């Protein structure tokens, strides 16, 4: 067994202690590294705005630069890290209270309408995709709570993106994708209650989508977004 494989097979992610987090053995080394970095960013173990040193991650995780760079590219696409020319990667800064308010204003304008349109156009063949997304949110495959929380954030974003795509409006899809709102919101608060309440609210949206009740889907999405705003409001930082 190689040194890397031996190290990865023995170490667990433990973000509640001061020891450097390491990667859990799973199916794919690239996914392991991505999930480790995702959990650190979501839980603020990597502080917003702080520089991410690839060489330090190589030492901490016991892997080469290749999977680390691949993970950082994925995280950059999700809005959690930024790359600056001649400097490298850093954790995205936390948006201001004003920015978060604007994000919710935009989401409340677009997403209820997207749910309305999706409910009108869903086909039977779409059920399998929706089932897979919902199952992933309800049963996150992770041994560490913060890894599971980070994975739920990804799946939550996928759920909302799926609805936007099925609205048939490409501009809604593009606008919501640029907000990167889901990932930033989950950085505000690490708590199991967030996932439990969101799962219940998602179920109401799914029920309306499956039944083809457009108005019900619109209202269920609006209710979910308003509840999300209320959950996160106490954690906004004043400008």
N, C-alpha and C positions, 0 to 999 in steps of 0.2 A: 504494500500500500504506500502511495506517495505521501510526502510530508503534508501536502495540501489536503488530500483526502482524509488523512488521519486527523488533522486539525479540525476539519469541518465535521467529522463524524462525532467528535467529542464535545464540541462547544455548543452552547445554547445562547440564543439571544436573551439578554437580561438587561433591559434598559432602566430598571429601577435602582441599579447599583452603579458605583463609580467605575467598575471595570469596563474596558472597551467592549462594545457589543460585537458578537461574532455571528457567523451564519449557521443556520440550522440545515442539516442534510435534507434535501428534498430531491425531486425528480431532476431539476435543471439547475446547474450552477448559476446561470444568468438570472433565473428567477429568484434564487436564494439571495444573491447580492442585491437585486432590485428590492426585494421585500425587506431586507435588513435596512437599506438606506431609506426606503419609504417609511418604515416604522419610526426611524430616528427623526425624520423630518416632520411627520404628522404629530409626534409626541413632543416636538421641540427639543429633543436631545441634541439635534443640530439646530442651533439658534437661527432665527430669521436674519438674513443678511450676512451670516458668517461665511467665511471662505471654506471650501471643501477641498482638502489636500488629497490628491489621488495617492501619493506616496504613503501618506499616513494610513489610508484605507487599505492599501496593499499589505501593510504590516498588521493592522488590526484584524482584517478578515482572512488573511492568509491565502489570498488569491492573486492572480496576475492583474495587470492593468486592464486587460481586454474586457472581462465581464463588468468591471467597475465603470469603464467608459461607456459601455453599452447601457448599463443601468442609468447612468447620468443623462444620456441622451433621451431615454424614456421619460425620466423625471422632468427634463427640460420641456418635452412635449406636453407634459401635464401641468406645467406652470409652477412646479415646486422648486426648480433650480433655474438659475440663469447662467449663461456663459458669456464672459467678457473677453474681448480680444486682448491677447498678451497677458491676461491675468488668470483666466481659468474659470472654474465653476464656483458658485456660491449659492447658499440657500436664498430663495426668493424672500424679499422683505414682506412683512405682514401688512396687508392693505389697511388703510386708515378707516376710522369709523364712517367717515363720509363716503369712502369708496364702497364699503360694505352696504351702506344704505342704498347707494346707486345700483349695486348688483341686485339687491332684492327688488328694487323698483323695476329694473329691466326684466328680471325673471317673472315677476308677477304680471307684466305686460305680455310676455311671450309664451311662457310654459302652460298656463291654463288653456290658451288658444291651441297650442300644439297638441295637448291631450284631447281637446275637443275634436280636432281634425283627425287625430290618430284613431279615435274610437269609431269614427265614421268610415274609416278605410281599411281597418284590419281584416286580414283574411285568415282562414283556418290554418294555413301553413305558417302563420306567424306565431302560433301558440307555443311551438316547441322552443323557439328563441326566447320568448318571454318566460317560459317555465324555467329555462336554464339560468337566466339572469336572476329571477326571484329565488331559486334554490341556492345560488351562490351567495346571495345576501343573507339568507336565513341560516346557512350552515357554513360559515367561513372556515376554510381548511388551514388552521394554524394552531400551534401549541402555545404561542405567546400572545397575551392579550393585546399588546400594542401592535404586533404584526397583524393580528386578526382585525384590529380597528383600522389599520391602514388599508388592508385589503377590502374592508367594507366600504371605505371611502372611494376606492377605485370602482367597485361594483355599483355603488350609488350613482356615481357619475355615468357609468355605462347605462344604467336604468333610465336616467333622464335623457341621455343622448339617444337611446333607442326610441323613446317616445318622440323626441324632436325629429328624428329621421323619418318616422312613420307619419309625421304630420304632412309630409310632401312638400314642405317649404324649405328650400336650401338656405335661404337667408337666416331663418330661425336657427338652423343647425350651426351655421358659421358664427353667428353672433354669440350663441350660448357657449360654443367651444372656446371662443376667445376670452370669455370671462374667467375661465378656470375656477369658477366659484366653489365647486364642491371641495376641491382639495384644500383651498384656503379656509373654508368654513370648518373643516374637520381639524385643522390646526388650532382652532380657537379653544376647543374643549375635548379632552380625552375622557369619555365616560360611557359606560355600557348603556345608560339610559338613552343616549342619543340614538344608538342603533336600534334599541327595542322600540322606541316610539316611532322612528322612521319606518321600520318594518311594518308596523300596524298601519301607518298612513299610506305606505306603498300598496298594501293589500286592498285598501279601498279604491285606489286608482286602478289597480289591475282588475278588480271586479267590474268596474265601470267600463274599462277597455274591452274586456271579454264580452260583456253584454251588449256592447255597441251603443251605450247610452252616452251620447256626446256631452250633454249638459251636466250629467253626473260626473263624468271624467273631468270636465272643466272645473267643477266645484271641488272635487276631491283633490285636484292638483293645487288649486288656490289654498285650500285648507292646509295641505301639507307644507306649502311654502310659508304661510303665515305662522304655523306652529314652529317651523324651523327658525324663522326670524326671532320668535319669542324665546326659543331655547338659547340662541346664540347672543342675543342682545346684551345680557349682563357681562359678556366677555369682550365686548368691543372696547378698544382703547380710544380714549378721547383724542381728537386731533390736536 
